[in-house]
Amino acid sequence: MKNELLTIGPVTLYGYGLMIAIGIMAAYLSAEYRAKKYKLNYELIFSLTLWCAGGGILGAKVLYYITQINDIIDNPKVLLNVTEGFVVYGGIIGGIFAGFLFCRKEKLNFLQYFDLVMPSIALAQGFGRIGCFLSGCCYGVETSSPFGIIFHDSLHAPNGVRLVPTQLLSSGLDFLNFFILINLAKRVKKDGQVAGFYLIFYSAGRFVLEFFRGDLIRGSIGKLSTSQFISVFLFIIGCGIVLGMELNAKRMKEKSV
């Protein structure tokens, strides 16, 4: 677990940033490959990736600021720290919204590209969580389990204490989500359903994992963490998309008979 991987003069290569970059590249390559496979406009995937990445970073930062609003009121200088503090759910929401705007701009079928991109988002998140592991952020609660991990030189996680490896568990679930979704895409025929399943799977896994997170800086709403609270709504939205598209397809079929 080492975030500073390489230093050449004044330039330092950080594990977190490297994993984020690898994740974005993997998302782009997988989405472009699948766009060609499904005969979509693959030449626009690079631009779509940039829009989603930009919207995701902005959304992740904005939601972080929202969770830290009390600290910001007490010390507005918190706003100047733009390199640390991101919330994944803000990134997901911001990335989806940016993708929607891009599809409107290019006159593309949003639901088709929504389905195309979301498995790649899960893939990018898998690499991103490895970056969290290297950095020590998003750490778990203390544990006596032999499967726990101990940080020795982390600026975020408590050092010298055995912790639940929530970053690696999250990464594994993200990669699993990716493989499940690309296989579902071969069977699901209604536009929007693959993306709906992404929201269902990710929000369910995230809700459970939150019970094992030890970083309390993320804020809470009642007895739920902010992420658990958002998970409930995204799970419902995901179910609504999957069922709604199914019912809509049946209605269209009945009208055509």
N, C-alpha and C positions, 0 to 999 in steps of 0.2 A: 504494500500500500504506500506508494510514493507518488506524489503529485508532480514534483519537479523532476522530469525525466532526463532533460539534457539542457546544459547551459553553454552557450557559445558567446563570449563577450557579454554584451548587455542584453542579449536575447535568451530567454528561457522557454523551453518547450514544456508545457504543463499537460499532465495526463488527462485532466478534465476537458480542456480545450481540444486536445487531440481526439478524444473519443467522440466529442460532439461533432467535430469535422468529419470523422469516419462515418458517424451515423447519418449525417446529411448526405454524404456521397453515396452511401449504401442505399439510402432512401431514393435518391435520384436515379441510380443505375437500375434498381429493381422496378421502379415505376416506369422508367423508359422501356425496359425490356417487356413488361407486361402490357404497356400501351401498344407496342408493335404487335404483340400476340393477339390482342383484342381489337386490332385495327382502329385504334384511336389516334389522335394527332400527337404522335410522339415528339415531333419537333418543338412543341410548346412545353414539354415536361421540364426542361431546364429552367425556363422562366417561371413556371408554376412552382417549382421547388424553391426558387429565390423568394417569391412572394410569400409562400407558406413559412419559410424559415424566418423571414423578416417579421411577419405577423406573429409567429410563434414566440420569437425573442421579446418583441414588444409586449405581447399579452402576458408572458410569464413575468416580466418585470412589473407591469402595472398591477397584476394580482398580488405580487409580493408587497408592493407599496400599500395596497389596500389592507393586507393582513397586518402591516406595521404602522397603521395610521396613527395610533396613539404615540408611538415613539417618534414619528415624523413631526407631530404637533409639538412635542417636547423639544425635539432637536431637528430642525429642518435640514441640517447638513447631511442627514441620512440619505437624502435624495441625490447627493453628489456621488454616492457609491454605486456606480453603474455596472461594475464588474462582478459583483457578488449579489446573491439574493434573487432567486427565480423560483416560481411555482409552476410545476408541470401542467397543472390543469389550465392555468392562464395561457400557457404555450399552446395547448391543444385547441382551446377556444379561439385564440388569436389566429392560429394557423388555419383553422377551418374557415373563419370569417375572411381572411385574406384570400384563401382559395376560392371562396364564393365570389368575391369581388373580381378576381382574375377571370373566372369563367364568364361572368357577366360582361366583362370588358371584351373578351375574345369570342363571345357568343357561343359558348360551349355548353353542353348538357351537364349541369353541375353534378347531378346524382351519379352519372357515369364516372366522372373524374373523382368524385367523393369516394366511390367504391374502389377506384384504382389506387388512390393515394393512401388510404387509411392503413392497409397492411404494411406499407412502407414506413408509415409513421411509427407503427409498433416496432419495426426493425430498428429504426433510428433510436427509439427509446431504449432498446436493449443495450446498444452501445453507450448511450448516454449514462445509463445507470452504472456501467463499468467505470465511467469517468467519475461518478459520485463515489464509488468505492475507492478509487485512487486518491481522491481528494479528502475523503473522510466525512463528507456531508451526508445528509439524509440517513444518519446512522440509527441503529436499533437500540432497544432497551438492554439493560444488563441481563446476563444469563449465565447459568452454570453449565449449560450444555457444552459438550466437547466440540460441537459444530460452530460455536461462537468464534468471533475474531477479536484480536487485540490490536489496537492502533498504538504506535509508539512515537509518532512524530506528526500528528494531525493538528491542524489549526482549528478544526471544527469538532470532531468527535473527542470524547474524553479518552485520554491515553492511559494505557496500563490496565484497562478494564475490559473484561470479556463481554462482547456485545452480540446481539442477534444480527446476522449479516443481511439486513433488509435490502441493501443495495443489490447484492447478488441474487437474492430471491426475486426482487422486482425485475432484474435483468432477465432471469430465466423465464419468468412469466411473460415478459414482453416478447422474447424470441418465440415462445410457445404460441402466443397470440398471433404472431406473424405467420407461422406455419399453418395454424388452423384456418386463418382467414384466407390465405391463398388457395387452400384446398376447398374451402367453402365457395370461393369465387367460381370454381369449376362447376358447381352444382346449383348455386342460387341464380335465378334468372331475373329477379325483379330488381330494378335499379334502386340503390340506396340501402339494400338489406345488408350487404357486406359491411358497410360503414356502421349500420345499426348494431351488428354483432360486435364490431370493435368496441363501441361504447358500452355494450353489455359486459363483455369479457373484461375490459380494462377496469371499469368502475367497480365491478364485483371484486376483482383481485386487489385493487387499491384499497377498497373499504376494509378488507380483512387485514391487509398488511399494515394499515395505519395503527392497529392495536399494538404492533410491535415496534413502532417508531419511537425513538427516544429524544428527538430534537423537537422541543416544545415551542420553538420560535415561530412556528407556522400559524399559530393562532387556533382558536376554537370557537364553535358556536354551540352553546349549551354543553352537553356531554360529548358531542362529536367534534372531531378536528375539522378545520375548514375543508380539507380534502374529502373527508367522509361525508360532510354535508353536501358538497358538490357531487360526490359519487352517487348519492341517492337520486338526485335529479337527472344526472346523465344516464343512469341505469333505466329510469322510467322513460326518458327520451329515446334511448336505444330500443327498448321494447316497443314503444309507440311507432318508431320507424319500421321495424321488422313486421309488426302486425298490420300497420297501416298500409304498407306497400302490398302485402298479401291480400288484404281486403279490397284494395283498389283494383288489383289485377282481376279478382273475381268479379267485381262489378263491371269492369270493362268487358270481360268475357261474356257475362250475361247479356249486356247490351248488344253485343255483336251477334248473338244467337237469333 
